Amino acid sequence: GDSVTQMEGPVTLSEEAFLTINCTYTATGYPSLFWYVQYPGEGLQLLLKATKADDKGSNKGFEATYRKETTSFHLEKGSVQVSDSAVYFCALNTGNQFYFGTGTSLTVIP
Amino acid sequence: DAGITQSPRHKVTETGTPVTLRCHQTENHRYMYWYRQDPGHGLRLIHYSYGVKDTDKGEVSDGYSVSRSKTEDFLLTLESATSSQTSVYFCAIRRDRGNEQYFGPGTRLTVT
């Protein structure tokens, strides 16, 4: 069945460091791909999305490129801030359903 | 935030009692979803709805039922709560144009 695998956390980085969170997927057909962010005590917020191969989603300095050949959608940011500390979820949509990864916790220290 | 509210936000209940959680949206989206979030599992789909009175099961539907009698409300019922249903429950909508989901603030349920 369809599924998402993302890198285990937690991840701890110093402010201004480069961030990569890996995400790979398994899906039939042509899924849409998403990254969501969750701050403590809140629901998930859409961070970015891509709907077809080679699309790049971007928002707030975060980027991810839909790579069909490697079935990947890795999240990157060039310079993280303390305010980026949160849990990040990769997700895919096929048909009526959405499938989420287990989440990667990021802590950014000053 | 797509105008999604959940009630209650926190609830403690005893094993064996029925519990109903409510999700309310203000934008008349057709699709609504219930998930549970547990450490190490991410979000898992319980049930979803694709219109009034139209619902379908997700991967963890056992022990849960849903109802949608009007577009704006999607109810999740734990027929007889068990400790394994202690979790954080999130409701989501999917926009009718585009396919991204938007989430409510969550309900933290503790079954003692």
Chai-1 contact restraints between the chains, C-beta under 6 A:
chainA,res_idxA,chainB,res_idxB,connection_type,confidence,min_distance_angstrom,max_distance_angstrom,comment,restraint_id
A,S32,B,N99,contact,1.0,0.0,6.0,A-B,restraint_1
A,G43,B,F90,contact,1.0,0.0,6.0,A-B,restraint_2
A,G43,B,F103,contact,1.0,0.0,6.0,A-B,restraint_3
A,G43,B,G104,contact,1.0,0.0,6.0,A-B,restraint_4
A,G43,B,P105,contact,1.0,0.0,6.0,A-B,restraint_5
A,G43,B,G106,contact,1.0,0.0,6.0,A-B,restraint_6
A,L44,B,F103,contact,1.0,0.0,6.0,A-B,restraint_7
A,L46,B,E100,contact,1.0,0.0,6.0,A-B,restraint_8
A,K49,B,E100,contact,1.0,0.0,6.0,A-B,restraint_9
A,N93,B,N99,contact,1.0,0.0,6.0,A-B,restraint_10
A,F100,B,G42,contact,1.0,0.0,6.0,A-B,restraint_11
A,F100,B,L43,contact,1.0,0.0,6.0,A-B,restraint_12
A,G101,B,G42,contact,1.0,0.0,6.0,A-B,restraint_13
A,T102,B,G42,contact,1.0,0.0,6.0,A-B,restraint_14
A,G103,B,G42,contact,1.0,0.0,6.0,A-B,restraint_15
